[in-house]
Amino acid sequence: MYGTNDPALPGLTLAGVVNTTVTDWNGTPTLLNDTGNVTQTLASLARNAGETVTAPGPTYAITSGVLNALGGSAAGNYSTSGALSVANSPTLTITTAPVTATIATPGQTKVYGTNDPALPGLTLAGVVNTTVTDWNGTPTLLNDTGNVTQTLASLARNAGETVTAPGPTYAITSGVLNALGGSAAGNYSTSGALSVANSPTLTITTAAGDGDDRDAGADKGVRHERSGAAGADARRGGEHDGDRLERHADPAQRHGQRDADAGEPGEERG
């Protein structure tokens, strides 16, 4: 699987192990059956280099192998070259690594009276960040952090739209995932279903009330009207006072005017 070391060295099949009846010159037949009585194992393997499912993978040719000595009760009856035969074209195939998607922020929220929010982001578990070693003994660093992504196609949750019971919290029950993306996506596989192992939820919060603000505004309006009315009354009062002052001043003005009128003929008589 992608992101792991090459597996343990595989077992071998030995061709040439005797299982037959032989006859000597004396005419005596002898059954020889060494099945299971001669064995051999690999000391090492070599293969073409590569650690990805994507090109040049996923399949890498095994090119050679070194064999240990023969073993088993019949081993002394056989010889070996010490080298693995690759006549059957052995290979190593790297399979995709599975990733699991969960909601990054499992506690989702929305305000009462609004649609469910945009589909949330995901966290992917299983993305490789390690060093692997092949049969050749070669280490390879694999770090796919940020190079494989996934998004939600849809979400499902328990029904309800109220802060009051059965709210305010509703379980997210399932989700459908889009295909994997990113430069390393080809090395991974996905079930296509959201994991809800982290118990994601949607909580509905109360809507902010603005009734008090409207009442306060109305009170301010009333106070403003009252203030305006008082101002108007004050202005009207001032006008009345002015009228009274004018009326009060008229007799004096009229008296002065009469004196002035009376003086004019005397001047003419003098």
Phi, psi and omega per residue, in radians:
M1 nan 2.576 3.136
Y2 -1.004 2.400 3.098
G3 1.503 0.179 3.104
T4 -2.148 2.811 3.039
N5 -1.135 2.770 2.991
D6 -0.985 2.539 -3.057
P7 -1.208 3.041 3.047
A8 -0.970 2.602 3.140
L9 -1.004 2.342 -3.055
P10 -1.321 2.902 3.056
G11 -1.340 2.928 -3.074
L12 -2.080 2.683 2.964
T13 -1.919 2.216 -3.131
L14 -1.716 2.114 3.030
A15 -1.623 2.478 3.097
G16 1.817 -0.028 3.100
V17 -1.242 2.284 -2.999
V18 -1.342 2.352 2.977
N19 -2.623 1.535 -3.041
T20 -2.810 3.037 3.041
T21 -1.962 2.230 -3.136
V22 -1.962 2.690 -3.137
T23 -2.159 2.266 3.137
D24 -1.544 3.138 -3.107
W25 -1.138 -0.373 3.138
N26 -1.337 -0.111 -3.103
G27 1.480 0.228 -3.102
T28 -1.613 2.157 3.083
P29 -1.465 2.525 3.106
T30 -2.387 2.208 3.087
L31 -1.432 2.232 3.050
L32 -2.117 1.986 3.129
N33 -2.313 1.777 -3.100
D34 -1.716 0.213 3.133
T35 -0.971 2.133 -3.134
G36 1.460 -0.075 -3.072
N37 -1.862 0.128 3.033
V38 -2.473 2.278 -3.045
T39 -2.372 2.873 3.069
Q40 -2.755 2.575 3.140
T41 -2.254 2.875 3.111
L42 -1.494 2.402 2.971
A43 -1.546 -0.584 3.139
S44 -2.864 2.832 3.062
L45 -2.320 2.681 3.005
A46 -2.252 2.537 3.129
R47 -2.527 2.966 3.047
N48 -1.132 2.520 -3.066
A49 -1.263 2.560 3.080
G50 2.633 2.552 -3.102
E51 -2.357 0.257 -3.055
T52 -2.033 2.712 2.996
V53 -1.325 -0.649 3.074
T54 -1.254 2.987 -3.080
A55 -0.894 2.396 0.188
P56 -1.454 0.061 3.119
G57 -1.346 -2.980 0.141
P58 -1.540 -0.103 -3.013
T59 -1.922 2.272 -3.096
Y60 -2.164 2.285 -3.088
A61 -1.266 2.344 2.952
I62 -1.428 2.127 -2.961
T63 -1.756 -0.439 -3.133
S64 -2.922 2.945 3.083
G65 -2.769 2.614 3.087
V66 -1.856 2.333 -3.053
L67 -1.781 2.510 2.968
N68 -1.345 2.983 3.114
A69 -1.107 2.695 3.085
L70 -1.140 2.580 3.087
G71 -2.294 3.086 3.139
G72 1.777 2.854 -3.041
S73 -1.135 -0.407 -3.126
A74 -1.829 0.156 -3.028
A75 -1.025 -0.592 -3.086
G76 -1.132 -0.234 -3.126
N77 -1.564 0.054 -3.024
Y78 -2.307 2.816 3.046
S79 -2.232 2.819 -3.139
T80 -2.486 2.615 3.096
S81 -1.361 -0.329 -3.091
G82 1.492 -0.015 -3.136
A83 -2.078 2.428 3.110
L84 -1.204 2.407 2.990
S85 -1.479 2.304 3.093
V86 -1.960 0.502 -3.132
A87 -1.125 -0.412 3.131
N88 -1.621 0.259 3.057
S89 0.881 1.073 -3.138
P90 -1.215 2.628 -3.125
T91 -2.467 2.869 2.942
L92 -2.079 2.183 3.097
T93 -1.928 2.238 3.121
I94 -1.621 2.187 -3.141
T95 -1.695 2.816 -3.104
T96 -1.187 2.606 3.057
A97 -1.599 2.329 -3.140
P98 -1.355 2.480 3.009
V99 -2.070 2.624 3.135
T100 -2.081 2.288 -3.100
A101 -1.838 2.289 3.015
T102 -2.230 2.781 3.110
I103 -1.211 2.240 -3.060
A104 -1.109 -0.684 3.080
T105 -2.031 1.602 -3.005
P106 -1.175 -0.347 3.118
G107 -1.687 1.453 3.130
Q108 -1.427 2.678 3.131
T109 -2.399 2.774 2.949
K110 -2.685 2.823 3.132
V111 -1.547 2.439 3.097
Y112 -0.884 2.353 3.109
G113 1.529 0.159 3.119
T114 -2.111 2.821 3.070
N115 -1.159 2.762 3.001
D116 -1.011 2.544 -3.054
P117 -1.218 3.063 3.065
A118 -0.999 2.609 -3.134
L119 -1.011 2.316 -3.038
P120 -1.340 2.923 3.074
G121 -1.337 2.914 -3.056
L122 -2.098 2.713 2.945
T123 -1.960 2.285 -3.129
L124 -1.803 2.143 3.029
A125 -1.697 2.448 3.132
G126 1.837 -0.010 3.092
V127 -1.235 2.271 -2.986
V128 -1.336 2.332 2.971
N129 -2.610 1.506 -3.039
T130 -2.813 3.013 3.021
T131 -1.918 2.238 3.140
V132 -1.968 2.721 -3.128
T133 -2.173 2.314 3.134
D134 -1.625 3.124 3.142
W135 -1.082 -0.402 3.110
N136 -1.311 -0.152 -3.078
G137 1.480 0.223 -3.093
T138 -1.588 2.150 3.086
P139 -1.466 2.508 3.106
T140 -2.364 2.190 3.084
L141 -1.426 2.227 3.054
L142 -2.103 2.014 3.114
N143 -2.334 1.774 -3.109
D144 -1.743 0.256 3.132
T145 -0.986 2.145 -3.131
G146 1.417 -0.034 -3.078
N147 -1.879 0.114 3.026
V148 -2.456 2.246 -3.044
T149 -2.338 2.859 3.077
Q150 -2.734 2.570 3.129
T151 -2.244 2.873 3.115
L152 -1.495 2.406 2.977
A153 -1.574 -0.609 3.131
S154 -2.826 2.833 3.071
L155 -2.324 2.659 3.016
A156 -2.254 2.535 3.126
R157 -2.509 2.954 3.056
N158 -1.113 2.526 -3.072
A159 -1.250 2.544 3.073
G160 2.628 2.553 -3.109
E161 -2.387 0.318 -3.057
T162 -2.075 2.688 2.996
V163 -1.307 -0.631 3.078
T164 -1.285 2.991 -3.085
A165 -0.895 2.383 0.187
P166 -1.457 0.109 3.130
G167 -1.368 -2.965 0.121
P168 -1.531 -0.105 -3.005
T169 -1.949 2.283 -3.086
Y170 -2.159 2.280 -3.098
A171 -1.243 2.352 2.943
I172 -1.435 2.107 -2.942
T173 -1.750 -0.452 -3.121
S174 -2.917 2.935 3.100
G175 -2.770 2.595 3.093
V176 -1.839 2.320 -3.053
L177 -1.767 2.527 2.968
N178 -1.340 2.969 3.115
A179 -1.090 2.681 3.078
L180 -1.125 2.560 3.093
G181 -2.248 3.053 3.138
G182 1.782 2.845 -3.033
S183 -1.153 -0.398 -3.121
A184 -1.802 0.140 -3.022
A185 -1.008 -0.581 -3.088
G186 -1.142 -0.209 3.126
N187 -1.596 0.037 -3.021
Y188 -2.235 2.808 3.049
S189 -2.254 2.736 -3.137
T190 -2.406 2.581 3.107
S191 -1.330 -0.309 -3.091
G192 1.482 -0.029 -3.120
A193 -2.065 2.417 3.092
L194 -1.187 2.405 2.987
S195 -1.471 2.300 3.083
V196 -1.926 0.492 -3.138
A197 -1.112 -0.426 3.128
N198 -1.604 0.259 3.038
S199 0.887 1.036 -3.123
P200 -1.214 2.630 -3.117
T201 -2.468 2.863 2.941
L202 -2.111 2.155 3.119
T203 -1.894 2.270 3.117
I204 -1.651 2.212 -3.123
T205 -1.792 2.808 -3.111
T206 -1.205 2.557 3.076
A207 -1.353 2.460 3.135
A208 -1.194 2.117 3.140
G209 -1.355 2.448 3.109
D210 -2.081 0.225 -3.136
G211 -1.101 -0.728 3.135
D212 -1.069 -0.672 3.141
D213 -1.136 -0.704 3.123
R214 -1.135 -0.737 3.126
D215 -1.098 -0.744 3.131
A216 -1.084 -0.708 3.117
G217 -1.115 -0.689 3.130
A218 -1.127 -0.738 3.119
D219 -1.057 -0.750 3.121
K220 -1.078 -0.658 3.124
G221 -1.125 -0.737 3.130
V222 -1.108 -0.778 -3.139
R223 -1.099 -0.645 3.129
H224 -1.157 -0.734 3.113
E225 -1.093 -0.783 3.125
R226 -1.078 -0.739 3.121
S227 -1.091 -0.716 3.120
G228 -1.137 -0.706 3.127
A229 -1.127 -0.745 3.125
A230 -1.080 -0.692 3.124
G231 -1.114 -0.734 3.130
A232 -1.107 -0.742 3.098
D233 -1.055 -0.737 -3.140
A234 -1.088 -0.707 3.134
R235 -1.150 -0.724 3.106
R236 -1.116 -0.693 3.091
G237 -1.060 -0.719 3.124
G238 -1.102 -0.699 3.120
E239 -1.120 -0.746 3.107
H240 -1.076 -0.752 3.119
D241 -1.056 -0.716 3.116
G242 -1.082 -0.723 3.117
D243 -1.072 -0.749 3.142
R244 -1.114 -0.705 3.116
L245 -1.102 -0.699 3.124
E246 -1.118 -0.768 3.131
R247 -1.129 -0.656 3.121
H248 -1.170 -0.609 -3.109
A249 -1.352 -0.413 -3.056
D250 -1.018 -0.780 -3.123
P251 -1.011 -0.768 -3.127
A252 -1.115 -0.757 -3.141
Q253 -1.089 -0.712 -3.141
R254 -1.160 -0.697 3.114
H255 -1.075 -0.786 3.108
G256 -1.058 -0.681 -3.125
Q257 -1.146 -0.677 3.133
R258 -1.138 -0.744 3.110
D259 -1.046 -0.712 3.133
A260 -1.133 -0.716 3.134
D261 -1.144 -0.650 -3.114
A262 -1.212 -0.540 -3.096
G263 -1.279 -0.442 -3.042
E264 -1.162 -0.727 3.125
P265 -1.197 -0.636 3.132
G266 -1.051 -0.696 3.129
E267 -1.094 -0.624 -3.140
E268 -1.222 -0.635 3.132
R269 -1.204 -0.604 -3.139
G270 -1.136 nan nan
